[in-house]
Amino acid sequence: KYAVIDFETTGLNARGHDRVVEIGLVLLRSDLSIEGTWSSVVNPERDLGPTHIHGLTGSACIHAPVFAQIAAEFLELI
């Protein structure tokens, strides 16, 4: 089985203070058919950075869970 993961972040600097704002996951069987999908908007607990990168607004993230609240579920899926 395979997991295809997409992270949207507040910026493009992996060594900086950029944070995850959205996670998307597609689970594939060995024949590459889709077994399931999962996604979550994430509250980065900071400003959203350049919104043209991810297209999210403050109103989409303000009530979203922080990464620590979804990490266990995400790890269980992968």
N, C-alpha and C positions, 0 to 999 in steps of 0.2 A: 504494500500500500504506500501511497505517497500523500504528502501534505504540501499544498502550494499556498504560500503565505505572502500577503501584501501588507506592508506597514506604511501608513501615512504619518509624517512627522511635522514638527513645527519649523523645521529647516533642514538643511543638507549637511550640517557639520557634525559628523559622528563623534568627534572629540570635544565638542562644545557642550552647551547646555540644552540642546534640542531634545524634545520629548515626543513620544508616540501620541497621536491624536485619533488614530483609527487603525483597526486591525481587521483584515479579511482573510478567511481561510477556506480553501476548497479541499476536501478529502477525496482522493481518487483510489479506486481499486487497481489491482495490478494490470487490468486490461484498459486502464485510463478512463473508465466510466466513473461518473460522479457518484460518490457514496453519500456526501453531505456537504453542507456549507455552514459557515458561522461567521459573524462579524460583530464588531462593537465599536462605537465611538468611545473615545477615552478622554477624560478630563486631564489635560497635561499639567494642571495646577500652575500655570504661567500663561503669558500671552501666546496667541496662536501663531505668531510669526507671519510670514508672507502667505496669506490665505489663497493666493493664486496657485500655490503648490498643491494644496489638498482640497480646496473648495469648501471647507467647513467654516461656520460662523461661531461666534461666542455663544449664541443661543443654542446651538446644537451640542456644545460641549459642557456648558455650565452645570447641567444636571446629570451628565454622564458619569459613570463610575471611574475612579482612578485606576491605574494599571494594577495596583496591588489587589483590588477587588475582583478582577477578572483573571489574574495570572494563573491561579490554580485550574480554573475551567479550561483556559487556553492550553495549558500544558497537558491536561488530561486528554484533550482532543488529539494532540499531536503525539 
